[in-house]
Each structure stands twice: as C-alpha cells, then as structure tokens.
C-alpha cells in the first residue's frame, strides 16, 4: 500500500503547471546509518506553490526539506532546482534563492536581533564587504513585518524562544529567496504569533514565493496550503489538495487515530478534531 | 560609544607600553643604541606573539563554539614542544634550528589532528577538539620521555614550554622572524576576512549552511591557519598560556560579539596584555635577578581581569 507511487486524488496538482522551474525530485534514495528513509522518491514542486508537508513522527518530513535545501545529500537519485542539479549550485548562490528555517535555533554568541537578521544578507556580500544601508533597510523592513521592531536591539538570547523564531524567519526573508522552506515554524509561538506567521506565509505566497511548510498541525496546514504531501515511514503516500485529503480515513491510516470531521466556520475548509473517548 | 572608547584605550595602552618596553629593562632607564638593538626585537616579538595568540583564540572560540577553547587545545603547541625537545636531544640547537624544529612539530601535530578528526570526508567541531586534546596528551608524554632522556637540558625545555620573549636574535634569525611575521599577518588578514562567516557559525550549522556559509571549508581554513599561526608564535616565543583563552572574552565584553571587531580587538588587547606581563617580568628580574617564564605572569595578570568580567557579565 505504501509503495513508491503516492495515491493521487487531484491530477492538476500532480502535474504542476510550472514544474520545470521549481523542484523536481527523481528516484531519490536517502538513508541514515540506522534507518532507510526514502527509496526512489519522485515528486515535483512547482514554482510559486504553497505546499504543506505532513505525516507522523519519523516519517521523513524534516529530512525531505533538508534534502530540498541541500543540507543533506541524497545517496542516489537527483534533485533538480530551476532545471539544474541542486548539487551543482554554489552555496552562496543557493542561499540567494532558497531559505531554510530550522525547527530550533540556538545562538552561541549574543548578537542583537538586528545583527542576526542582517546575517541573511551574507549570500549577497563579498568577504570583506560591510553591510550597506540598503541591507539595514531590508533587515528593518523584515523585522517590522514580523512585528518585532521593539526587539531590534535586544540580545537574541535575551528574548523568548518564540520571538527568536520570528527573528530567524525575518532573517530568511532578508535572503530574498524564491523558495522558503520551514520546519515546523509554529512550534514555540503563541496563538497571536502563529496566526501572524501563517498570514505572512500566505502573503509571501501571493507575492510569488514558493512555500514549503512542514507542519504537525493538520488543520493549520489544510487552512493555508494549496497542496498537501503526506509522508509515512519514508514514503510519500498521499499528494493532493488538503480539502480532499484531510479525512478521518486517511488520518486513521497513517496516524493510527480516528478523528471527528468538521469544517472551518470561516473558510468552510475541512478540519479534524480529536475525540475525547 | 563604548566601542570607540575601547579602541582608543587599547591603542593608547599599546603605544605607552611599547615606549616603556623600549626605555626600561635590566639595564635601567636607558635608550642607547646597543640596548635598543636587543629591546626592539623583543618588543616586536612580544606584540606579535600576544596579538596573534589572542586573535587565534578568538577565531577558534568562534569556530569551535566553545568559550573554553585555548589555541593550544588544537595540539600544535604540544607538537612544537616535541620538536624543541627533539632538537635539544639531537644537539641541533643553533639559533635558527630551534624555531624550525618547533614549527615542524606544530605542523606535524596539525596534520595528525586533522587526519584523525576527519571522518567520511567531513570534519566536525567536536572531533577537532577531541583529536586536538588527544594529540596534546600524546605529545606531552613524548616531551616527558625526551626530557628524561636529555636530563641536562631539562631546564631549557621547561623554560621553553612556559614561554619567553627574551630571545637572542642573530641577524639571520631576525630576518626569519620578520619574514614569518609578514606571512603571519597575511594569514591573520585572511582569518579577518571570514568575520561574517564566523558570526553566522555561532548559530546552528544547518542555518549557517542555508545562509550560504560553506562550513566544511570554513572549518578547514580556520583550523589550518590557526595551527600555522600558533606554530610560528610557539617557534619563537614558546608556549605562552592564557592569552588566547582570556583575551577574546575581555574583548567581546568591550566590543560585542561581532568578529569584525573581536578579531582585531583581540590582537590589540593580546599585545597589550603580553607587553604588560613582559614588563612585570623585567621588573621582577631587576629586583631579584630571577627570570620568570611568561606564562606565570600572564596567568597572574589575566585571571583577575577575567574573573572580574565574568562576575559582572553573569551578575
């Protein structure tokens, strides 16, 4: 059942209109020392798509976007990005196009929030070149956009973990990427900031950025994304529109729990609820 | 504001102490040309050794993400110790022989540490630290063996291992020193040019890579340059401890964590601290007739400053 080809429920999204210019993953194999994850994974993510990546723990979601951001190299098979092998890009050039927001961030040195966000300009600057006023302007703009301008001069280790995550997202915006990959970015955020980040991702998408969001919360993923990739045990098992996928059957099949079905009052999108008994 | 004041203070201190170092010594407060001929090289060596040790300490603390990293942790000074002990044992102790042996020992240790730390084509920060510590211990044991074998030169080896800038310079040795110093400044410049990458490395390695930093290349580059620089310092001035560990902390307190400031700031502050220590040493030698090794004084000098800053920061 969970073999190499994912179930497909929605043909238009399976063959994205612009698939050539986004990611094309072909026959990708990847395994850690102890565990094989992907065997001949094939999927493509077109330019400008908003994709959510979901699945139970250990399904390979984080590994998948690490492969897309070339933080991990596949053992075999290839990933094309903008029609070129991902591995053929110089790191700096890649950093101008793909931003990655890790699940957790730590900072060994106590930079200010502004200094941290400025680091996102690194791929555009020569070794000895100092930050220009335009870099500062971009950083301030990103900080504003995340609603943390009051923290700009605070030490990155002297703010809450949620605020730190917002700073890291701001830093990735300053990279001015074509694609943003986020690994469960909402983890440490309170409700207000969760809503803020989800809204921001929608905005970025409407501005033409590709967004790939690894999410634990299926409801949030279904609300914001256009396409949902479901991973289980290292396989891409489902690929389609969230509204078609988010059914009690599917959740039971891969998560082992049967939820109650419902609808989001505002958008009428499909949602699920945990039963109490 | 505080940063600007910091630069001024460091530069004034450096200038003042340099003048003192030229004017003051066992021969008293004199400035005749013969005495200057021995004081100028000593001054240059002190500034060079203190500055480079502190700068490398700052770069390695940044690279290895560990505030307790001392330049000697990467093993090159212990390697140099083996080189020197060997040169004494073999009797190849010409003025120029010793620095060459020391440098060769340092490079040998560097090669060993790097090879051992490399696994499946990759070098991690942790494996570098562990391999460095391991090589240091082996080298120390080797030095012990060599010390036992060459009992007469025991004092010389111990003296070398604790550092001194009271070095006899022949014209050839002076030229070799000047030449290595110029090359070392080029290497230090290269380290400085990596300031932003070092800044970014203080975050997760994955985040750093996704920001365009080639962490493997950076690790190799900073490690090799650091080990070579330490090799040069140790070859001429022995293993002076403490400067490389403590000065970067003092400088970060003054200038904040950005390496663009921390690296040059550490150079200045390291030079100042070693000059001050060397002056103390000269005063002590004048009063008692005994030459202390530099490491004794750097620790006595540095520890109170370090503790003061640590307590203020953590308070």
Contacts between the chains, C-beta under 8 A, distances in Angstrom:
chain1	res1	chain2	res2	distance
A	66	B	206	7.2
A	69	B	210	5.4
A	70	B	209	7.9
A	71	B	206	5.0
A	71	B	209	5.7
A	71	B	210	6.5
A	91	B	209	6.8
A	91	B	212	5.0
A	91	B	213	7.1
A	91	B	214	5.0
A	92	B	212	4.0
A	93	B	212	8.0
A	94	B	212	7.1
A	95	B	210	6.3
A	95	B	211	5.5
A	95	B	212	3.1
A	96	B	212	7.5
A	98	B	210	7.2
A	99	B	210	6.6
A	100	B	206	7.0
A	100	B	207	7.2
A	100	B	210	3.7
A	102	B	204	5.5
A	102	B	206	5.4
A	102	B	207	5.4
A	102	B	210	8.0
A	104	B	204	7.4
A	105	B	203	6.0
A	105	B	204	5.8
A	105	B	207	6.1
A	106	B	203	6.9
A	106	B	204	6.3
A	107	B	202	5.9
A	107	B	203	5.4
A	108	B	65	4.6
A	108	B	202	4.2
A	108	B	203	7.6
A	109	B	62	7.6
A	109	B	199	7.4
A	109	B	202	4.1
A	109	B	252	7.7
A	109	B	257	3.8
A	110	B	257	5.8
A	111	B	199	7.1
A	111	B	202	7.5
A	111	B	256	7.9
A	111	B	257	5.7
A	111	B	258	7.3
A	115	B	199	7.7
A	115	B	258	6.8
A	116	B	203	7.8
A	119	B	196	7.3
A	119	B	199	6.4
A	119	B	200	5.1
A	119	B	203	7.8
A	119	B	211	6.1
A	120	B	211	6.6
A	122	B	196	5.8
A	122	B	197	7.5
A	122	B	200	6.0
A	122	B	211	5.0
A	122	B	212	5.4
A	122	B	213	6.8
A	123	B	211	6.7
A	123	B	212	3.7
A	125	B	196	6.9
A	127	B	193	4.4
A	127	B	194	6.8
A	127	B	196	7.5
A	128	B	192	8.0
A	128	B	193	5.1
A	130	B	260	7.5
A	168	B	207	7.2
A	171	B	211	7.7
A	175	B	211	7.1
